[in-house]
Structures are given as C-alpha cells and as structure tokens.
Amino acid sequence: MTDGFQAIDIIFFAVVAVFLVLRLRSVLGRRTGTEREPPRDWQAPVETAPDNVIDLARARKPATEPLPEGPLAPGIAAIRGVDPSFSLDTFLLGARAAFEMIVEAFAAGDKQGLRPLLADAVFQSFAAAIDERDRAGQTLTTELMGIRKVEPVEVRLDGSVAAVTVRFVSEQINVLKDGAGKVIDGDPQRMTDVTDEWTFRRDTRSKDPNWQLAATRSPEDEAR
C-alpha cells in the first residue's frame, strides 16, 4: 500500500496534503468517527505547488494491486494499459478526500477552491448556483457528519480519457438561510443520508496528472 501512495499522480492526494495539514482538525470535529483515516505510515509530500497541486509524475510506478474480479476489471485493465500506475484503491482514497473538499467548498461559496477540482461544465453549474445564492442573500451551511460508503460504480477508458464513477453515501446536515438568518430549507437538528454518484475524468495523453469531477447525479432524483 505504501508504494501505492508514492505512485499516485492525481490531484486528490495533493488535496489530501493540504487538507490534512490545514483543515482536517476542524472538519473531523463535526463527524461521527465512522470514516476511515489515512494509514498511519502515510506522510504528506514535502513540496507543494500552486493551486494545491503536486506533480508526482517523477514517482510514477506500476500499480501492484491485482485486478479485481467482476464488471470493473475490464475498465481497470484498459486504464492500466495506458497508465500502469493506476490503482483503484488509491484512487478511491483520493476521491473520498475530494468529495469532502468539494462539498465543503460549495457550501462556503469558495469558487477559487472549486476551480482546480472541477471540469469546466461542472464548475459553471456550481458557480451559477453559488452566484444565485449570493444574489438572493442566502447562505448554505453543510456539516458532513460521516461518509458511510465510497464504492466504484463504473471504470472505463473512452479513447484516451479515463473515467471512474464513484457512489458516495454520506450523512449530512444541510441548512439554507435567507439574508435575515431565517431557515428556509433544511433542519439544523436533522441529519439526512445523501447518495451522490460522481464521475471523475483524466486524459491519459495529457502531461497534466490531475483528475477532475466531470459529472454528478443523484439516484434519488432520477427515481422520482
């Protein structure tokens, strides 16, 4: 597993480095303790780069974990064919950290923090929602109490673009207030289960090692 951490060249562990050092203490204070912690032998990279991105291409090594059985195996094998360092286990750890950061940044209206994590179309959608909230004088508070499930739904290679869809099941408290501080949606005393399916993509031909959130959907909304 240590080799997997050294090999990762995606944006998510850059986020983990900054997130653990600067913000983890305050965030974990709001959770139930059910979520997995990074392994004790993991150490944050020493060097950091602009926009919280670290280029770990120099540490790229072939992934050592075996291919899983089942429907995900062909997609993982296809990605490893063009990027031998791809590790699904390591990717999911990074995706979990990215989920936390994106949810928190969206609630805070932090478009600058969202920009490097999101593909253009998703960023435009998130930014429009933040702008609409600001125009209405509304504020959104999100407390991520815990993440109960992080599971891969689909892994594929579209041409040169690697795509991984992940299902997150989290426990959240979401409260929307108007300019006067009155609650107009949500309940500060009520925790709800939220299921999201997010697709992350990366062009394997690009020198840019970063994965970005490229699509989001909620199974609950589709079922209505």
Disulfide bonds with the S-S distance in Angstrom:
none
